[in-house]
Amino acid sequence: MKNVCIVGYGAIGPVHAKALEVVEHAKLYAVCDIDAGKRALCKEKYDVLEYDDFDIMLQNKDIDTVHICTPHYLHFEMIKKALAAGKDVVVEKPVTMTREEFETLQGLQGVERVCVVLQNRLNPCVQKLKEILESGELGAVKAAKGILTWHRDKAYYEGGAWRGKWATEGGGALINQAVHTLDYFCYLIGDVKNVKANMSNYSLEGVIEVEDTVTAYLELEDGVKGIFFATNAYAENSAPFFEVSFEKGTARYMDKKLWVNGTLLEEDKAPSTGKAYWGNSHTTLLRKYYDEHKYFTVADARETMETVFAMYESALQK
Ligand SMILES: NC(=O)c1ccc[n+]([C@@H]2O[C@H](COP(=O)([O-])OP(=O)(O)OC[C@H]3O[C@@H](n4cnc5c(N)ncnc54)[C@H](O)[C@@H]3O)[C@@H](O)[C@H]2O)c1
C-alpha cells in the first residue's frame, strides 16, 4: 500500500483524491498546500496529515508518492526534490514548463519513477484508435488534425495569479488546455519532424501575456501532415476534435465518440470525476499506475513536450 501526498489541492488536486478512493494499492495519506483554505477542503473529506511546506513534507519517511498538482513553474523543482528524497512522483501536465527543465529532468537519477498525468491517452476512443493504427487495416496515415475550442475568460485568469503569465504558466492555450489534444498527435501518429506555429491573443488582451490561440502545421514522420488549432476564445468548452486521414478512409474522434468511415466504433462514457472537459480518465490512470504498475514515463511524454516547446519557439521567433 502506497501512502500518497497530494501537493496542491486547487482545481485538479481533488480529482486525484477522488480517483484514489477506488485505487486498491494506494491511499491518500497527506495533503500539502500553502493555502490553509485548500487544505481544510481536503481535511473535511479525508483523514489526512496536513503540510504547508513541501520540503518539510518530504521529510516524512512514511510518504511514498507525491502527486504534484501545483502551478507549472513549480513542477520541475518539486519533481527534483521529491526524487532526491526517495519519493515516487505523479506529476500533472505539463511535466515541466520549459525545454531546459525538461532536458535536465531526463538526466536526473530516478526519473523513471515519474508518472506523467496524460490521462486522455487512456480514453476508450483514443485506445481504440491506437489499436486501429497499429493493425494497419486502414493503410498508411496521410494526415491528422486536432482542433480544440474552449472558453477561458477574465475571471478564470484572475482566479489564479500564476495563470496567463510566461514566468509561471509558461504559455497559455497550448501548454495548458490544448496539450492533451496535441498529445494525441504524438502518442498516436508519431515523430514530429518540423513545426511551424503562430500564436495570438485575440480575446484576452490586457488580461493575459500569453497566447489564447495557436495554429500550427506539423510535418510528421513519413510525410504525414498535421494541422492543429486551439483557442480559449470560444464561448464554451467543446469536446476536442481529432481526425486521422488514412489511405483507406478516415477516423474521427468527436463528441467523445470514435467514428471510422461513418461507423461508430467506440464511446467515452465513464462519468467525470472533475470537470467534464478534462476527460474522465484520471481514475483509470491512477488505477493502472498503482494497481498494475503501468504508467506514462517522462520518456513517453518527450515527443509531446518537445513539440510544445518547438511550437512556442516557432511562434515567438516571428
Ligand atoms: N490533467 C488535466 O486534465 C488537468 C486539469 C486541470 C489542471 N491540470 C494541471 O494541474 C496543475 C494544477 O492546476 P490547477 O488548475 O489545479 O491549479 P490551481 O491554481 O487551481 O491549484 C494549484 C494549487 O497549488 C497550491 N500551491 C501553490 N504553490 C504551492 C506550493 N509551493 N506548495 C504547495 N501547494 C502550492 C495552490 O495554493 C493551489 O491550491 C497544473 O499543472 C495544471 O495544468 C491538469
The ligand as an SDF file (V2000), in Angstrom:
LIG
                    3D

 44 48  0  0  0  0  0  0  0  0999 V2000
   -4.7910   16.6340  -16.4630 N   0  0  0  0  0  0  0  0  0  0  0  0
   -5.7600   17.5350  -16.5230 C   0  0  0  0  0  0  0  0  0  0  0  0
   -6.7540   17.3640  -17.2100 O   0  0  0  0  0  0  0  0  0  0  0  0
   -5.6160   18.8180  -15.7330 C   0  0  0  0  0  0  0  0  0  0  0  0
   -6.7380   19.6160  -15.4810 C   0  0  0  0  0  0  0  0  0  0  0  0
   -6.5550   20.7860  -14.7220 C   0  0  0  0  0  0  0  0  0  0  0  0
   -5.2950   21.1500  -14.2690 C   0  0  0  0  0  0  0  0  0  0  0  0
   -4.2280   20.3640  -14.5870 N   0  0  0  0  0  0  0  0  0  0  0  0
   -2.8580   20.7200  -14.1480 C   0  0  0  0  0  0  0  0  0  0  0  0
   -2.7820   20.6200  -12.7420 O   0  0  0  0  0  0  0  0  0  0  0  0
   -1.8750   21.6000  -12.2210 C   0  0  0  0  0  0  0  0  0  0  0  0
   -2.6020   22.4780  -11.2110 C   0  0  0  0  0  0  0  0  0  0  0  0
   -3.6530   23.1500  -11.8800 O   0  0  0  0  0  0  0  0  0  0  0  0
   -4.9340   23.6770  -11.0900 P   0  0  0  0  0  0  0  0  0  0  0  0
   -5.8750   24.1350  -12.1330 O   0  0  0  0  0  0  0  0  0  0  0  0
   -5.3800   22.6850  -10.0760 O   0  0  0  0  0  0  0  0  0  0  0  0
   -4.2920   24.9450  -10.3370 O   0  0  0  0  0  0  0  0  0  0  0  0
   -4.8730   25.7170   -9.0670 P   0  0  0  0  0  0  0  0  0  0  0  0
   -4.2670   27.0620   -9.0800 O   0  0  0  0  0  0  0  0  0  0  0  0
   -6.3570   25.5810   -9.0250 O   0  0  0  0  0  0  0  0  0  0  0  0
   -4.2920   24.8710   -7.8590 O   0  0  0  0  0  0  0  0  0  0  0  0
   -2.9260   24.8630   -7.5190 C   0  0  0  0  0  0  0  0  0  0  0  0
   -2.8000   24.6440   -6.0080 C   0  0  0  0  0  0  0  0  0  0  0  0
   -1.3900   24.6040   -5.6990 O   0  0  0  0  0  0  0  0  0  0  0  0
   -1.2110   25.2830   -4.4740 C   0  0  0  0  0  0  0  0  0  0  0  0
    0.2030   25.7030   -4.3550 N   0  0  0  0  0  0  0  0  0  0  0  0
    0.8120   26.7670   -4.9560 C   0  0  0  0  0  0  0  0  0  0  0  0
    2.1010   26.8240   -4.5880 N   0  0  0  0  0  0  0  0  0  0  0  0
    2.3120   25.7730   -3.7500 C   0  0  0  0  0  0  0  0  0  0  0  0
    3.4370   25.3080   -3.0350 C   0  0  0  0  0  0  0  0  0  0  0  0
    4.6450   25.9180   -3.1160 N   0  0  0  0  0  0  0  0  0  0  0  0
    3.3060   24.2030   -2.2450 N   0  0  0  0  0  0  0  0  0  0  0  0
    2.1050   23.5750   -2.1450 C   0  0  0  0  0  0  0  0  0  0  0  0
    0.9900   23.9910   -2.7940 N   0  0  0  0  0  0  0  0  0  0  0  0
    1.0970   25.0650   -3.5880 C   0  0  0  0  0  0  0  0  0  0  0  0
   -2.1770   26.4540   -4.5520 C   0  0  0  0  0  0  0  0  0  0  0  0
   -2.4570   27.0020   -3.2630 O   0  0  0  0  0  0  0  0  0  0  0  0
   -3.4040   25.7820   -5.1830 C   0  0  0  0  0  0  0  0  0  0  0  0
   -4.2820   25.2540   -4.2120 O   0  0  0  0  0  0  0  0  0  0  0  0
   -1.3590   22.3530  -13.4460 C   0  0  0  0  0  0  0  0  0  0  0  0
   -0.1730   21.7580  -13.8700 O   0  0  0  0  0  0  0  0  0  0  0  0
   -2.4500   22.1390  -14.4840 C   0  0  0  0  0  0  0  0  0  0  0  0
   -2.0070   22.2690  -15.8110 O   0  0  0  0  0  0  0  0  0  0  0  0
   -4.3780   19.1960  -15.2790 C   0  0  0  0  0  0  0  0  0  0  0  0
  1  2  1  0
  2  3  2  0
  2  4  1  0
  4  5  1  0
  4 44  2  0
  5  6  2  0
  6  7  1  0
  7  8  2  0
  8  9  1  0
  8 44  1  0
  9 10  1  0
  9 42  1  0
 10 11  1  0
 11 12  1  0
 11 40  1  0
 12 13  1  0
 13 14  1  0
 14 15  2  0
 14 16  1  0
 14 17  1  0
 17 18  1  0
 18 19  2  0
 18 20  1  0
 18 21  1  0
 21 22  1  0
 22 23  1  0
 23 24  1  0
 23 38  1  0
 24 25  1  0
 25 26  1  0
 25 36  1  0
 26 27  1  0
 26 35  1  0
 27 28  2  0
 28 29  1  0
 29 30  1  0
 29 35  2  0
 30 31  1  0
 30 32  2  0
 32 33  1  0
 33 34  2  0
 34 35  1  0
 36 37  1  0
 36 38  1  0
 38 39  1  0
 40 41  1  0
 40 42  1  0
 42 43  1  0
M  CHG  2   8   1  16  -1
M  END
$$$$
